[in-house]
Amino acid sequence: MNTDWGEKSTADLMSRYVSKEMGYGVPQEGWRICLAHEFKEKRKPFQAKDVSLSNIWDHVGLGIRYLKWWYKKTQVEKKAPFIDMFGAQPLRQIYGAPLGGIGGGTITRGWRGEFCRWQLNPGMYHYKTVTANQFTVCLRRGGQTVYQQVLSVERPPTLQGWNWGYCGEYAFYHALYPRAWTVYHLPGQNVTLTCRQISPIIPHDYQDSSLPVAVFVWDIENKNDYDLDVSIMFTMVNGSGQKDDKSGGHWNEPFHLEKEGEAVSGVLLHHCPPLNPYTLCIAAREQPDREVSHQTAFSPKGTCSSLWSDLITDGRLDSPTGSSPPTPRGDKVAAALAVSCSVSAQGHNSLEFCLAWDMPKITFGSREREHIRRYTRYFGTKGDASPSLSHYALTHYRQWEKSIEEWQRPILQDKSLPSWYKSALFNELYFVADGGTVWTELSEDADVSGGMRSEDGGLPAQPAVIKEYGRFAYLEGQEYRMYNTYDVHFYASFALIMLWPKLALSLQYDIAGSVVQQDPTERLHLMSGRCSPVKAKNVVPHDIGDPDDEPWQRVNAYLIHDTADWKDLNLKFVLQVYRDFHLTKDSQYLQDMWPICQAVMESEIKFDLDGDGLIENSGYADQTYDGWTVTGPSAYCGGLWLASLCVMCKMARLVENEEKYKYYRDLLDRGSAAFDQLLWNGKYYNYDSSGRDFSNSVMSDQCAGHWFLKASELGEGDYQAFPKEKIQTALKTVFDLNVMSFAGGHMGAVNGMRPEGVPDRSSVQSDEVWIGVVYGLAATMIHEGMWEEGMRTAEGCYRTVWERLGMAFQTPEAYCEKGIYRSLAYMRPLSIWAMQLALNASQKDTAGMLCC
């Protein structure tokens, strides 16, 4: 269902492209943009000053306490705040698909070709474009260079000896993660270059998907009636644009590696800071009809004319032997690699490069423990793996592409699915790798059980799935620096459980182990101003820690609220346990999690204050929606509670515990009746039951509990919590008000809408659109047969983020109708994979009906 307004926004991205060349092997589906495109709308990040006058009074205390904490953190401890309300990242509309596999660090290459976002130290981002990191093309005819150009539209003040300023109107970028293509038509040369980048992001693969590598394949099309010699040069600075690039002691060396009948050569760039040293590697395959040459070291400052002249003379570099001396303090060093080939008249040829980085051992900010990255299981921990990584990537990338194509093909070829959806589904997956992600081996002395063993209702010290597949963590967002934030993972988890289920289960075991732990240390919570323990027993933690501290060892980095009072965390754990079992059929997992689920449910029952089977909310912001005061039973937490009772009934039957089944069944029956009586108003479920001015607001996410039941193939018959007709009526109301009555129906669903059709502005987040929530809402609609409504709802978010606001590969948590956004590069939008699960289920149901 492509809408007219949607087709126009897609076309706008390519409106400045003047060439007719469409590149070599570029797919039809994906996100495509001309390198000359400029986004018209410029937004600013939400900061403390953006709190409305009507909400300032409620946040004065928080503001004062946060300011004191922020000053201590930044000025005294010299650390980065886990959320920096005074230093939010400005919007840079430049990012493309990140490079690298899962958990080994990432380097993002912008859609104009720049290397511009770095996450090599685990979970810690910096946003520096390194000017000298470039690809350059050299064309030679009859032994003479006829054209040499940096393939960059920039005109930087440095490196003036190079030929900059490629005309972006002759090039476009196309992303279909984990691959991307950049097509360059060389003006006046009748030559088209297509650069294809490949990262090893392969579903259900737990080896190659962990590798910190990317491959660049350059396809060269010569449309002339004469032969050409073509060279591509890859230049790379030793470092990532940070201050330690000049700290001294860094050095480069050429290498050559031959095994299994294949040879690669290139340059190793050894980066030697005291914390987390690593080696970058630029490499190419050696083949009979290709010539590989290099420059071990050059200074990436001044005009850098000598390197340019070296290439322009004969299309090759000097290739000196031996390593470069360590850099003196204050200097940087870079390296260059060139590969040359002949391209016949009206012919085609290709060149292959690899970029790898090897940081096998990592420490987080506290420097207390050393962790070993997952890929070292296959390439060792000595820090000398870059040549082998490059060799492996250059000899296996074709198999990676075959696997990627087999995975994506059924969706890409499904003509019932709109093009925007296909782009969104795969491109939003960038966050699995580029979410500050770490994937580490479980150390021999690790104990994830939290101290309570299986025989006592706890877990094994080293569950088999973690022992075999390692530990996995990703940030709530690149700007919200907390690992495995659980209320958000609830939405994002669909991508993991569908594509890398072992990682999803591993994460669940880590969370389960932390449930039984407690940390009585008192600390101040910034919202309330009260002190309470860091972690209570039998409560799911908000997160497993800050990468600037010591994740897994110290949980609950989030100190805005006392998360022990959050009703939704425990419920989201229970719902995920059953959904994950339903999708994996892992009976050991269910057996291990059943006692933990009982424990967290018992800690919830204390909130059933009047004994009607329905938990109540009290106080401020005690669920995933910060800023909305909730009193009494609410649609969101009440719905999650009823859904959790449903899955507890189902799990009790599976473990053959009839007593527990009857216990949860009684709570479910009484709670469902109370939920309907207190919250249903004939058209939707009220936000809460307090009777306050805004208690009858229409919450877009009011059916979240039902969504998870449908994702688990429950929600009907014995395991029904909500009447089907009421769910469908509520979804219709949400679509009419929160979607179609907001921003002309073009921006997704606003969190809160008043019944009269204006956004709820009673809190700082009620008038926001949360992209990940919208994708979950769309999935719920699809489960209920509302396919067109679901697609229209989600389309508004994709068009807004990817085509209008220039937020590709940095999808934020939220945006308002005008002016601002909040928290770039956020975890929750991975929930788009819940839409795919819903589509799979609907196709399965249709097939079943046809068979009948």
C-alpha positions, 0 to 999 in steps of 0.5 A: 500500500504505497500512498501518494505522499509516501511515493513523493517523499521517496522520489525527493531523495533522488530528485537531484540525481542527473545520471541514467546509470543505475549501477551494477547489481543494485537491488530494487528495494531499500533506502536510496538517496542521491549524494547531492540531496539536502534535507530541508527540515532540521530538527533539534534534540530535546533538552531540559529547556524544552520542558513546557511551562505546564510541566516545569513545576512537576520537574523542578526538583528533578532538574535541581537534583539532576544538575547537581548529579551531572556536575559531579559526574562530569566535572569531579569524576570526569565521566560521561553521564549515562543520559546527558540532558545538556549535551545531546547529540545534534542531528547530523543527517549523514549516516549510512549502514554500519560496518562490522558484525555483532559485538566486536565494535562498529564503524559507520560509513555515511551515505556520502562515503565518510567514516563518521561514527565509531564504537570500538571501545564497548558502548562508548560512541564518538562522532568524528569524521576522519577526513583522510579515510577515503576511496580514490579512483585512478583511470589510465589509458595507454599508460597515462593517467586521464582521471584521478578523483577522491570519491567524496563530495567534500572540499575539506581544508586539509589534504589540499594536494588531493582532488576533492569535490566529486559532484554528488549529482552523479552518485547515489547510495542504496542501503539494504542492511547488512549491505549497501551500494554506492554508485558513482558515474564518473562525469566525462569518463563513461565509467560507472563504479559501484561500491558494495559493502558487506557486513556478516550479519547473518541470521542464526549464524553465531560464528561469522556474525560475530566478526569485526570485518567488512568487505568492499567490492568495487564493480567497474563498468567501462562504457568506452570503446577502449580499454582502461586500467583502473586503480582504487586506493583505500586510505585509512588513519591509524585511529578513530579521530579521537585525541589518542590518535596523537598520543604517540606510539602507534605504528603500521606494517605491511603484511602478506598472508597465504593459506588454502591457495588464497593470498591477501596483503595489506597494511596493519595499523597498530593503535596502542592506547593504554586501554583497549589497544587494537589493530586496524587492517586494510587488505585486498586479495592477490590475484593474477590479474590484479596488482596490489600495492601499498604505502605503509605510512603517510602523514594525514596533514598538510597537502599530502601531495606525495601520496597523490603523486605516487598514485597518479604516476603509474596507478600504483603505490611504492610498496616499501618494506618494513614497519613504520617507526612509532609515532611521536606524541602529537603526530598521526599516521595513516596508510594506503592500499591500492588495487589495480586491474584492466577493464576491457572496452564495454567490459566489467571487472571488480576489485575487493577490499577488506577493513578489519579491526581486532580488539580481542580483550576489552575492559569497561569504564571501571577497568575492574575486569577483562572481557573476551569478545566472541569472535576470539573463539575462532581467531584467538585472543592475542591481538594478531588476528587481523590478517586472518580476519581479512583473509577469512572475510575476502574468501567467505563474503560470497557465502555470506551474500548467498545466505543474506539473499536467501534470508531476504528474498522471500520478503523482498519478492512478496508483492503484497508488501510495500517497498517502504516496509521492506526497507524499514524491516532490514535497515532498522536491524542496524541497531543489533550491531550498532547499538553499542553491542557487546558479545563476550565469552563467559569466563570460567569463574562466572556465575550468572545465577545470582547465587541461587542454584537450580535446586533452590528455585534459581538457575545453573551457575553457567546455563548451557546457552550462555556457555555455548553462545556467550553473553550479549548486551546492547544499549538502550540507545547510543545516547541513553547509555544503559545495557539491556534496558529491559522495558525497551528490550520488551519491544526490540526483543522480536528481532533477536528471538526471530533472527538470533534466538540463542542470543535472546535466550542468553540475555534472558538468563542474565536477566533472570540471574539478576532477579534474585540478586539484591543490592541494599546500597542506598542511593538517591533517585533523582525524580523523587528525591528519595533514597532507596536500595539499588536493587530489590530481590525478585524484581527485574532490573531496569538495565544491567549497567553502564559501559562506563562502569561495569555491566553485569556486575552493577545493574540499574545504572538508571537512577532517575526513578526507583525502578523497584516500583515499576510494575511493567518490568516483571510482567515484561519478563514473564511475557517474554519467557513464554513468547521465547519458549513458544518460538524456540520450543526450548523445554529446558529454558521453560523449566529454568524460568518457571520458578523465576516467573513465579517469584516475580509474579508474587512480587507483583501481587502485592499491588492488588490493593483491593483484592479484585485480581488487578494490580494498581499503580500509584505515584509518578512514572512507574512504568515505561512512559516517563512523565505520565502520572498513573493512579489506580489500575491502568490500561498499560500495566493492567493489560500487561498484568492480565496477559502475564496471568494468561501465560502463567496459566499456560506455563502451569499447564505445560509444567503440569502444575494444576494447583498453580494453574487454578491460582492464576486462573482465579486471578485472571478471571477476577482481574479481567472483570475488574479491568473491563469494569474500571477501564472500558468506556465503550470505545477504548480502555481509559488511560487509568481509572483515577477519574482525573482530567486526563484519565480518559486519554487514548493511549496508543499502546493500550493493547500491549498485553494483547499484542504479546499474547497474539505473538505467542499464539494465545489470546483466544479460548482458555487463554483469552484476557481481553474480549476480541470485539473490545480489542478491535474497537480500541484499535479502531479508535487508536487508528482514528484518533492517534494516527489519522487525527495527528499530523494528517495521518502522516507521522504514525501514532502519537502516544496520547490523544484526547477523545476530542482529537487533540494530543495529550500534552499533560506530560513531557512524553504524552505528545511524542511519537515513539517509533518502536511503540508504533511498530508494535501497535502496527503488529497488533493491528495486523494480528487482528486482521487490520492489515491496511491500518497497521501498514498506514500506521507504521509507514508514517514513522518510516517516512518521517524518520528515513525520508523527511528528517534525515535520521537514517541509521539513527532512528530516535526513540521519539519525535514530536509533531514539530521541532524536536526529537529525542534520543537518536539511535535507539533500541526500540524500533527493532520492534518492526520485526514484530510486524513480520511475526504478525505477517507470518502468523496471518499468512499461516492462518490464511494457508490453514483456511485455504487447506480447509 
